[in-house]
Amino acid sequence: MKIRHTNMSTAKNKTIRTFNKRSKNYDRTIEGRLAGWSKLLLLEHIVINDNDNILDIGCGTGKLLALLSEKGKANCFGIDITKGMIEAAKKNNPNMTFQISDCVSTPFDSDCFDILTVSMAYHHFTETLRFAQEAKRILKPDGMIYILEMRLPFVLRKFANIIFPILPTGDIKVYTSEEIIKVFSKFDFEIIRSFYRGPIQLLCLKLKIKTNYLTTFH
């Protein structure tokens, strides 16, 4: 199963360099403001219960977690591969826990989160199968993952996927909702709801059962 054609380490290094440079004023940039606007769709539909453990993957400056904390009394955690973003997130949200980590080998115990969120970061992930496997490992039974991503028409998506490898930002691919769902279905996730607003898609996936997460990829 082919997910990408971009060198993984090269893309990751590009992402780290780019977002380290942008971390100090990211939320005030055009990109940051657009990312903030896109988060409104997730905020409208996410369901949070008191004392839920929430992990935001690719958390950036922690803006999403700050907004989510207003919806319920949850325990908020965030990871990002960029040191500058984690430093900004800690400064903005001193009562939350942030760590530098990639998405495929997180420092958390199994079965410890009720909710995972991925907000406009999935197109940077170099190993989507390994990420889905890790999501299954760290989620509790019946846990939810909310994936907020860009959504482009066929021609624009094809064009974007051609130029992504030569961009300095570490983008990998614009995924369709069908591609994302197919990956997660291999690890016992089912799509519960999906929402679309212009160039944005939100996929709400639930972990159906907890079987052996050490799955062989085919």
C-alpha positions, -999 to +999 in steps of 0.1 A: +000+000+000+016+032-011+010+063+010+037+087-002+067+092-025+086+117-003+117+108+017+105+105+053+135+120+071+137+148+046+101+158+050+104+157+088+135+179+088+117+204+066+088+205+089+110+211+119+130+238+103+099+256+089+078+256+121+107+264+144+111+296+124+074+303+126+067+294+162+072+328+178+044+345+158+026+316+141-009+324+154-006+359+140+004+348+105-020+343+076-014+305+079-020+306+116-052+325+113-065+302+086-056+272+108-075+289+136-106+294+114-105+257+104-105+246+141-140+261+145-155+231+126-138+207+151-150+228+181-186+226+169-187+188+168-162+174+193-178+158+223-158+162+256-168+147+290-154+159+323-120+144+331-114+131+296-078+128+287-072+146+254-040+145+233-036+169+204-011+155+180+009+182+161-003+207+187+016+237+175+013+266+199-015+248+219-042+270+206-067+241+199-062+227+234-068+261+249-101+263+231-110+227+239-104+234+276-133+259+275-157+231+264-151+208+294-130+200+324-105+178+305-069+168+310-050+183+281-018+170+265+000+180+234+029+167+213+048+183+183+081+175+166+090+212+167+109+225+198+098+261+191+061+252+189+063+232+222+080+261+239+052+284+227+025+259+238+040+257+273+041+294+276+005+298+264-009+270+285+011+265+317-015+242+332-012+216+303+014+190+295+034+193+263+063+172+250+084+170+219+074+138+201+065+124+167+032+108+161+043+072+156+063+066+188+047+087+216+059+086+252+025+076+266+012+043+281-013+022+263-051+028+268-046+063+284-065+087+262-102+092+256-098+116+227-071+123+201-072+153+178-052+160+147-058+195+134-043+204+100-013+182+106-021+149+090-008+161+056+027+163+073+026+127+085+051+105+067+039+072+081+001+072+083-002+034+089+022+036+119+003+066+132-030+047+130-014+018+149-001+042+176-034+059+179-050+025+185-024+017+212-028+049+232-066+052+229-089+037+255-116+013+242-143+033+225-119+062+222-124+088+195-100+104+171-109+137+153-090+144+121-093+179+107-077+183+073-077+202+041-101+191+013-094+200-023-111+192-056-095+165-077-074+188-100-062+210-072-054+179-050-034+163-078-015+196-084-008+200-047+005+164-044+029+170-073+045+202-058+045+192-021+078+173-023+096+204-036+082+228-010+103+237+021+074+230+045+075+192+048+040+186+034+035+151+022+001+147+006-035+160+005-056+130+015-091+123+006-115+112+034-117+078+018-079+074+020-078+084+056-107+061+066-091+032+047-059+035+067-077+036+101-101+008+092-071-015+092-068-008+130-104-014+141-116+022+137-149+031+122-161+064+108-189+078+130-195+111+114-179+134+088-183+171+082-173+193+053-170+231+051-154+245+020-118+234+018-119+216+052-130+181+062-135+167+097-135+129+102-147+115+135-135+079+140-141+056+169-120+027+180-144-003+179-124-029+198-090-035+213-072-063+196-035-069+193-022-036+180+011-051+167-004-055+132+016-064+101+011-039+073-001-052+040 
